Amino acid sequence: MHIAIIGLGEVGRCYAAPLQAAGFELSLCEARPSPAATALASSLGLPIHDKPGPWLAGAQWVLSCVTGAVALEVVKGLAPLLARGAVIADLTTASPQAKRDAALAASGHDVGYVDTAIMGAISLNLVRTPLLASGKGAEEFKGLIERAGGRVQVIAGGAAGDAISLKILRSVFTKGMEALCVELLMSAEKQGVREQLYEQLSDIDQTPLRSFIDMLVRTHVIHAGRRAHEVHDAQSELASQGLASVVLPGVEQRFRITASALKKHPLALAEPSIDQALQWLASTADQA
């Protein structure tokens, strides 16, 4: 099987040697090769093409490892050059809509498209970095990458755009938690109660994450008003320590928006399910 790698940054370089070692025929493409890319190509005994061209006609798979900003443009340029039935695996950070548009552009030339999201740090885990894949050809892509020592989770029934959407949503959660934890532990350390704080938070460890976040949203649509005041008081306390919060003003605004919506559109249920809470939040999102 012939695989072409478009883009020899950190991601493209990561997969080149393992794929060749797994027995695949390889082609490389990079418009402006770095010294690292040049050294890699030399070690593999391969030339570096400076742009896509007729040489792609024999490729059954293409790994697009360019930047997200040019991902759609690259797919539009690649698709007409590929044989029918070839597949593009897009490992870029392009937006969900860009990936959906890329899949459509590829299908117009009878070329498959796999939305691939990198779910970890390539620099740390190299080819073992977890990937999340969706779209036509995702299962085949999983087999290909795993043959080279990689790890791929396929979203059953997923379409192009789903994998990168989940990566972004995961980042909303983890980066939001990161920012909050920075402020939380700075304050705890300044007060000399960090170890005690871990103990007070330990009950959260006993609850499955899904149950915990669902509970937060279910009760949010009941208690947003009271919690907004608690957040305001917490901000005042951090400010008194010389640690003015960057995170909590946004948290307070989120609670106050919900509290305002509750006044205009009271919730009809005393204890809504997560589905009912999300439906109510969605129905009032543009009316708060």
N, C-alpha and C positions, 0 to 999 in steps of 0.2 A: 504494500500500500504506500502511496506517495502522499506525503503531508507537506504543505507549505506553511511557513511561519512568516507572517507579515508584521514587522516591528520587532526589533531586537533590543528593546529596553530590558528591564529586570525580569518582566514576565516572559517575554519571548525567549530570552536566554535560558531561563529556568527549565523550559521544557525541551529545548533542542537536543542536548546530549542524551537525556533519558529516552527520548523517542527514537533516536538513532540507535542507541544501545539495545532497544527492544526489537530492532529489526526493521524499522520503517525507513523507507527512502525519504530523504529530507531535502527541501529547498528553503533558502533563507532570503528575506527581502528587508532592506532597511535603506531609506533615502540618505541618511546621514549617520553612517556607522561610527559608534564610539570605539575607543581603543579596546574596551571589553568585548564588544561585538566582533571586532576584527580578530581578536585573539581566539575567541570561541570558534569562529568560522574556520580559522587556520587549524585549530586542534581537531575539528571534525572533517577537515579536508574538503570543505565546501566553499563555493563562491558566494558572494552576497550580491543579489540583484538590487539595483537601485530603485526599481519601480515595478509594479505588476505589469505583466505582458504575456505574449503567447506561450512563454515557458510554463504558465499555469495550467495549460490545457490537460496535462497529465495528472494533475493533483486530484485525488479523491476527497481530501480534507484540507481546509485552510484554517489555521488558527490566527485570528485577528487580534494582535496584541499591541495595537496603537493606542493613542490617547482617546478618551471619551469624546472630546470635542470634534474629532474627525471620523469617528466610528461609522456613522451613517454614510458619509461621503466615500469612505474606503469600501464599504460593502457594495455601494452602487457601482463603483469602479471595478470591483472584483467579479461580480456576478456574471457579466457578459463574457468574461474570459474563461470561465470554468465550464467543464463538460456537464451535460445534464445529469442530475443525480449526485453531483458533488455536494459537499456540505461545508458551510462556514460556521465555525465555533467562535463566537464573539466574546472575548475575555475582557472587554473594555468596561469602563465605568460610565458608559453612555446612559442617558435617562431611559426610563421604561418606555416612553413614547418613541424615542429614537430607535430603540431596539425593536419595537413593534413595526416601525416604518422600515427598518432594515430587513426584517423577516419578509415583509411584503415585497420589497424590492428584489430580494433573492428569489422568492417564489415565482416572480415574473419571468425568470430565466430557468425555471425548473431546478433551482438550487435550494438545498435545505439550509436551515439556519437554527443554530442552538445558542440561546441566550445563556451565557455562563458568567456567574458572579463569583469572584474570589473572596472567600469568607475568612481569610486570615492574612498573616504577614508572610509574603513570599520570601522576604529576606531571612526570615527565621526558619521556615519549614520547607522552602524550596519546592520540589515536585510533590511533596506530601501535604502541601497546603490544601485544605478542604475547598472543593468547588461545589457550587449549586447550579444545576442545569435544568433548563426547560425549553420546550419547543421540539419541532420535528428533528429527529436524529439524536435526541438527548441520550437515549439508552445506548446507542452505538458509540457515542462520544465517551460515555462512562467506560465501556469496554476498552476503548482505545487508550484512554489516559491511565486506567488501572493496569493495563499491560506494561506501561512505562513506569509503574510504581506510584501513580497518583491516586487521589481519593476524590470521588464524585458522588454527590447525592442528587438523584433525579426527582423532580417534582412530578408526581404521577398526574397525567392529564394536563400538565402545565403548558402554557403558551409563551411565546417570546414576550419578554417584559416582566414575567412573573419572578424570575430568579433575581434580577437586579432590584425589583420592587422590594422583595424580602430582605435583600442586603441593606437597602436604604432604611427600611423600617427597623431592622435590627440596630442600625447605627443611631436612629432616633432614640431608641431605648438605652443602648450602652453609653453613648456619648452624653445623653442627658443625665444618666446615673453617675457617670464619671465626674461631670461638673458639680453635681450635687454632693457627691462624696468628698470632693476636694474641699468644699466649704464646710461640710459636716465635720470632717476629721481635723481640719485646721482649728475650728472652734473647740472641739473636744480636747485637743492637745493643749490649747492655750489655757483651758480650764483645769487641766490635769485629770480628766475623767474619761480618757479614750478607752482604757481597758473595761471600765464599767459600762461604757456605751455599747461595746461589742456584746456584753452580757445582756443588756436590755433589748438588743435587736435580735438575739439568738432565737426567739420564738418564730421569727420569720423563716428561719431555716427549716422549720417543721412543716411548712406549708408548700405544696407544689407551686411552682412559679405561675402556671396558668391560673390556678385557683386564686393566688394572691392578686395578680393584676386584674382579674375579672372582678374580684371583691372591691378593689379600689374604685373601679369605674361604676359598679352597681351602687355603691354607697355615695359616690361623688354626686350623683343626680338627686340625692336626698339631702345631703349635709353640706353642699357647696358653700352656702352662706356662712354657716358657723366656721367652717374650715378656712374661709378667706380671712376671717378675723384672727384665727390662730396663726396663719402664715404672716399676717401683718405684725403680730406681736413677736414672732420669731425673728423677723427682719430687724425689729428694733433692738432685740437682744444682741444679735450679731453686730449691729452697728455700734452698740455700747462697748463692745470688745475691740473696736477698731477694725472689724472685719466686715465691712459693708457688703451685703450679698449682691451678686450679679444674677444669680439664678432665681431667687425667691420673688423678685418683682414680677417676673413672667408667670410664676406659679400663682401668685395672688391674682394676676389679671385673668388667668384661666378660670379660677374659682369664681371671680366676680362676674365674668361673662355668663357662667352657668347659673349663678344666683339670680342674675337679672332675667335670664330666660325663664327661670322657675316662677318668677313673679308674673310674667306675662302669660306663660303657658304652664300652669301647675301640672305636675306629674299626677296621673290618675291612679297610680299604684303605690302602695305603701312599701313594698319590697319587690322592685322590678328585677327581672332576670337580666343577664348580661345582654341578651339580644334586645330586650325591651329598652334597656338603658341606652344602648347604642342607637336604636331607632329614634328614640326621643331626642338624643343629642344631634343626630343628623337632621331631624325635622326642624330643629330650632337654630341650627348653625348660622343661618343668614338672617335671623330675626332678633338676635340678642342685642 
